[in-house]
Amino acid sequence: MLPAMREPGVPADFEVFRRRAYTITGLDLTSYKAPQMHRRLSSLLTRLNVRGFAEYARLLENDLERRQEFRDYVTINVSEFFRDSDRFSDFERRVLPELLANSANVRVWSAGCSIGAEPYSLGILLSELGPGRTHRILATDIDQTIIDRAKAGTGYSAADIRNVGTERMKHWFVAEPNGRYSVGPALRGMIRFAKHDLLRDEPPFGPFDLIACRNVVIYFTEAAKDRIFRGFVDTLRPGGVLFVGGTEAIMRPQVFSLSVMSPGFYRKDRAGAR
């Protein structure tokens, strides 16, 4: 629910816009840190030559392209395969072998999957390190347009796949006539895509062995992060792993019954106590 009173330090016109944006787009900007989001959107308005948040709200009401642009800008639909290669290297060498040793078929939730690069990257590693098993990945995002793009698994640029490597490109990707790339059918077959709002919807039915939510909650308020992390822990199996972004360290993981494995990786306590 949106708060009934204006937050201290939030400009009045921005507070009105946050409420109108919620009605127009369904995005709850009150769960984002107000100063940072105000600065980001003010920069966007300057770039678009829009004179104030009231005018921008009218644009969003009447222009589908502007609404999609707004969703992309707020939800930061920027991703690439094997993003933060050091973290993925640690995942491949240390974290995933442990998960495979404890679960014959690994269940994964990629929360905030954007263009699909993250769940496809996880699928590649699961297939390479645990072949012949029935691994399943649920990939979710708030934006149906981006979900449809991710599900198609096509149109990836050279920048999107720059960390993949030559051998994996040969095995898992198909070159398109326009110079872009598609993921192969075997990889698409292990991933289910669905729309899901981390701020409003209940977590999907678990338990999951791994939840990856990376570079998603960076602009959220502490209260919003708290709700999201508790939801993650509730749907992780005891001993399961939460994989977060490089700038999203959990300051007090023990509050969520998590312990640090290595930078970016947190294990749910075996007891699973909240």
N, C-alpha and C positions, 0 to 999 in steps of 0.2 A: 504493500500500500504506500502511496505517496504521502509524505508528512503533511499535516494540516497547516503547519506554520512555516514561515520562511526561515531557512537556516541562517545563522549569523554569518556575515561576510559574503553572502550570495547576493549579487545585484538584483534588484527587483525585476528588471526586464528579463534577466536570465532565469529567475525563478518561474516567471510566467511561461517562458519558452519551454522549460523542462516539463511543465505540466502539459502544454500543448503537444510537445514532441511525443510524450507518452501516449496521448490520445491518437495521434496521427500514425506513429510508427510502432508502438508497443514497447519501445526501449525505455527503461526506467533509469533516467539520468541521475536520479537521487541516490542511486547505489554506486555512482562514480564520484571520485573526489572532486568536489565542486571547483576549487581554484584551478586545478589542472585542466579539467574539462572546459571551463570557461575560457582559459587561454587558448586551448586547442581549437575550439569552435570559433573564437574571435579571429584567430588566424585564418581559418577557412572562410569566414565571411569577408575578410579583407581581400583574400585571393579571388573570391567570386564577385567582388564589388557589390556586396549586399549591405544595405544601410540599416543594420540593427537586427535584433533577434525577432522582432515582430514581422518584419518583411521576410525574414528567412522562414518563419513558420508558415507564412502564406505560400511561399515557394514550395515547401514540403507538401502542403495540402493539395497543390494543383499540378505538381510535376513528378511523375513516377521516376524519372532518371535522377532527379535531385534527391528523392527519398532513398533510392538505392545508394547513391553517393554518400548520403548521411550515414546510412547503416554501415557501409564499408569503412567510413572514417572513424566512427565511434567504436566499432567492434574490431578495428585494426586487422582487416583481412589481408595481412602480409605474411607469407609463409614460403618455405622452400623445403625440399627433401633433405633429410638429415641435418636440419638446422641446428646450429651449435654442435659442430662435429665432435668436439671433445666430449660433450655429454653423451652423444650417441655412441662414441667409442667405449666409454665407461659402461653404458647400458649393454652393449654387445659383449664386452669382455667379462663383466662382473655380475651385473644385475639379471640379465636374461637367462644365463645358464642356471642360476639359482631358482628362478621361476620355473624353468623347464624341468628341473630336478624334482620340484614339489608338485607340479601339476602336469598330467599327461597332455591335456589340452588347455592351453592358456586362454583365458577370457580377458579382453582388453576393452576399456572405454577411453576413446580419444575425445575429450570434452573441449569444444571450441575448435573444431577440426579445420575450419577455414576451407581452403581449396583442395584439401585432401592429402597434402604432402606428408603430414605427420602420420595418419593412419596407414598410408601406403608404405612409408618408411618402416614403420613397426611391422607391417605385414611381411616385408622383404626379410627382415631379420628373423622373425618367427619361422618363416619358411626355410631359411638357410640353416638355422641352428636347431630347429625341431621339425625336420621334414617328415612327411607321412602321418602327421597328426591332424586333428580337426580343431585348429585354432580359430577363434572367432573374435572379430573386432567390431564394436559398436562405435560409430563416428557421428558426433552430433555437433550442431551449430544452431545459433539463433536465427540465422538468415536462410530462408528457403532457396533463394536464388543461388547463394554460394554452395548450399548443399547439393543442388541439382548439378552445378558445375563439377563439384568434387565426385559425385556419383558417376558422372560421365567419364572421368579420368582422362580427359583429352585436353589438348591445347596448352601443354606445359612448355614454358620457354627455356632457353639455355640457362638463364639465371636461376630458374626454379630447380633445375637438375644438376647444378654445378658441383654439388658434393656427392653425387651418386657414384662416380667411378666407371671406368670403361667396361669392366666385366659385368657389372650389374646392369649397365645400360643395355648391353647385348642380351642379357637374360630376361629382364623384366619390362623393357620398354620397346615401343614401336615408333619409328620415325614417321611423321606425317608429311605429306607433300609440301605443306606450307612452311617447313622448317621447324615445326614444333613437335612435341612428343606426347604419346599416349602410354598409359600403363596397360600391360597385357591382361587378358581375361582371367588368368589364374589368380592374379593379385586382386582383381575386383571381386572375385567370387567369395573371398573370405571376409569381406567388409560389408556391414549393413549401415546405411546412412539414414539419419532421422533428424527432424527438427526438434530442438530442445533449448529452453531458456534456463540457464544456470540460476538466474535470479528469481524466477517465478515458478518453475516447474519442479515437481518432486524428482529426485534422482531416479534413473532407470533401475529396473530390478536387477540385483546382483546375485551372488557375489562376484566381484571381479578380482582377478589376480593382479592386474595393473590398471591404474588410471593415469592417463597422461593429460595434463592441463597446463599448457606451456604458453607463456606470453599472452595470457588471457585476462588475468585478474589484476594486472599491474596498475590500472587506474581505478580499481574498485575501492570503496571505503573499507575500513577495518571491519565494520559490522557485516558488510556484504561478504568479505573474504571469510569471516568466521562461519557464516551460514554455509557457504560453499564447501569449505574444508570439512565441516562436520558432516555434510551430506556425502562427501567423498569417503570419509572414514566409515560411515554407516554401510556403504555398499562395497567396501573392500573386504576380502576375506582376511581372517587373522593371518599375519605374515605377508599380506599383499603389499604392493609398492605404489606409492604416489610419486609421479614424475612431474616436476614443475620447471618453470623457466629460470634462466640464469639470474634474473633480477627479482625473483619472487620467493626468496628464502622465507621459510616459516620461522618466525622469531622464537616462539615457544611451542615446539612440536609436541611436547609432552602433554599439553592441554588437550590435544586431539588424539591422545594415545598413539602418537607417532614417535619414532626415533630416527635419527639421522644415519643414513647408510654412507652417503658421500654427497658432495654438492649437487643439489637438485633432486636427490632421491631420499624418500622417507618410507620406512617400513611400519605397517600397523602392528601394534603389540599383539602377541599371540593370544593374550587373554581377551583382547578386543574390548576392554572396558572403556566407557566414554569418560 
